[in-house]
């Protein structure tokens, strides 16, 4: 049985090595090479976005402030730029007013990003993703702000945290009591 396996393996190896002796370059058709080169050249034709800035720092603001900035850009590619979507990384970062029609090579556009700092104290950095027909398919810009905590909101957050902790402690104690009661019932 083992001998038949070695013979079969040897025969397969012989077929494999003899079939690879053909010159692969003889099998290539010149018209296919030309078509592939043309296809690859077309595939490199992307729109490209060049922003006037890729990050905007609102600086120090008060918690609860709503601020906005505008990102300007130019299509530095060689095909029309098509923006299919612009989305913020969270609900407090809302892009709006982006162009929905093609932007020709060399032309410019802009969109606005509004940031709501309510319940967002301290330093926050958020991203805005632009989905477009660029080589990467997505471009990212950032906004950041340091929101000075609002004392009223801080007090509400502290109370809510204390209430949560008290509920959790009560639940844990109830679970311990139920567990102890169950164990006591099993010790008869």
N, C-alpha and C positions, 0 to 999 in steps of 0.2 A: 504494500500500500504506500509506504513512504517512498519507495523507488519510483512508483508511477507519478507521485507528486513532484519529485525532482525532475523527471523527464518532462512533465507538463510545464513546469516552471522554466526549464531550459528552452523548450520549444517557443514559449511565449517571449522570452528574452531575445531569442534569435530573430523572431518576426519583428519585434519592436525596434531592434537596432538596425536591421536591414531596411526597414521602411523609412528611416530618418536619413538615409543617405542621399535622397533627392535634394537638389539645390533649390532652396526656398526662393531665392531671388528670381529663378526662372518662372515661378508661378505668379508673380506679381504683374498685373496689367498696368501699363502706363496711364491709361485713362482713369483707372481707379485711384491712382496716386494724385492725379490732377483734381479729381472730384473731392478727395479727402482734404487736399490743401485749400480748396475753395471753401469747403464746409468749415474748416478750422478758422479761416480768415473771417467768415461771417459770424462765427460763434464768439469772436473777440470783440464784436461791435456791441458795446454796452453803453447805456447812459451812465453818467457819473455825477455824483453830487459833491460839490465843494461848498461847504458852509462858511459864512462869515465868522462864525464861532461855533464850537462844538460843546461848549459849556457856558452856562450863565449862572452867576452867583448873585442872588438877591441881597446878600449881606445879612445884617441883623434886622429882623422884623419882629413885630409883636404877634404872639400866638393869636390866631383868629383873623389875621390880615389875609386878604386875597390879593395876590400880585400877579403880574403877567409880563412876558417878554416875547419878542418876535425873533425868530430864527430866519435869516435870509440865506438863500443858496443860489448857486448857478449850476446849470447842466454843463459840465465840462467834458462830457462824453461825445460820441459821434453819432448817436441816435436819439430820437425824442425820449424824454424822461417821462415815465408814467408812474405816478404815486398811487398805489392802490389802498393804502391805509397808513394812518399815523396813530399810535397808541401810547398812552402813558403807562408807567409801571404800577401805578395805583390810582384809585379813584380821586385822589387829591390833585393829581397832575392831569390836566385836560387839554389836549391839543385841539385846535380848531382853525377853521379858515384855510385849510391847505388846498392847493390847486388840484382839481380833478380832471383837467384837460391836459393833453401832452404839452411838455415844455421843450421847445426846440433846442438843439445844441447851441450853446452860447447865451441862451435866454435865462432869466432869473425868476425866482418865485420866493414865497415866504409863507410861514405859518406862525400862529400865535400859541403860546403855552401859558395856561392859567394855573396857578398853584394856590390851593386853599390850605392854610396852616392851622385850621381849627383842629384841636386835639393832636397836633403834631409839634410838640415842644422840642426845643433843642435843635441840634444839627441834623438835617435830613438831606439826602441826595437821592434824586429820582432820575430815571431814564425815560426817554421818549424814543420809540422805535419807529423808523420810517421804512415802510415796506414798499419797494420800488423795483424797477427793472435794471438795477445796477448789477455788477458782477457778483457781489456778495448777496444781493437780494434784500438786505436789511442794513440800514445805517442807524447809528445811535448818537443822540445828543443828550446832554445832562443838564439838570438844574439843581441848585442847592440853595439852602437858606438856613439861617440860625434863627429859630423863633424863640424869643424870650417868653418863658412860661407865663401864662395868665394866672394870677393868684386865685381867682374864683374857680377856674377850671382845675387847677392843681388841688384845691380843697375838695372838689367833687371827685376827682380821681382818687385821692387819698381815702375818702369815705367809701367809695365803691370798692377799693382794694380791701379795706378793713371789713366791710360787709361780706365780701367773697371769702376772706380768710375765716371769718366767724362761721359762715355756712359750711365750709369745708371741715372745720374742726368739729362742728356739731354732727356732720355726717360720719366722720371717722369715729366719734364717740358712740354714735348709734350703732355703727357696724361692730365695734368692739363689744358693746353690750349684747347685741344679738348673737354674736359669736360665743360669748361667755354663757349665755342662756342656753344655746344649742349644746355646748359642751357639757354644761351642768345636767341637762336632760339625758345625755348619753352615759352618765356615770352612775346610773341606778344599780 
